[in-house]
Amino acid sequence: MIEVFIASFLVGLTGAVSPGPMSASILGMSHKKPLLSTVGLVAGHGIVEAFIIVGIIFGLSSLPYQTGIALLGCITIVILGIMQFMAEPARREARAGDARAPFVAGIVLTLSNPYWWIWWLTFGAGFLALQPAYAAFFFGHISADLVWFGFLAFTASRGAAILGERYRWVVKGSGIAMAAFGIFFAWSILNG
């Protein structure tokens, strides 16, 4: 179990540190409440991963219309990136309802990322077939996300304090990056 946890943590870390929509999102939303943003984003991401692990346990290995689903996901990522680019960082303290935004973003960004689907239905399913320690794999994987996105959120919040009003350009740049990832994913799917 410990070996699976460590292997899953390391594999999860390689995915988490790769720039992508989740990284761009955490940079855009964590300037006020880094801990809340990290926990919410990873919880949303984690609930989707828990469901796919359950699906793998029950034999999920492929989805019909994978290309169409992936392209719809790419469009979603582009739209979210544009919305982040157009939004101005809040100049007020977050309201209680704002706690839901990172959780929902974690779900949407996970489900709309075609590479997440490909990874889970190939490597993830294969790894779990060889080492069916599902809980250890899940907790190792999520721990990697918490560590990396927590680090990014903390760094972004410190940078926001230093940059002040100029931090909005980091948020806008993150939105552009998220939209670019969506376009790149779509291009890869259509030309791959």
Order of alpha helices (4+ residues) and beta strands (2+ residues): alpha-alpha-alpha-alpha-alpha-alpha-alpha-alpha-alpha
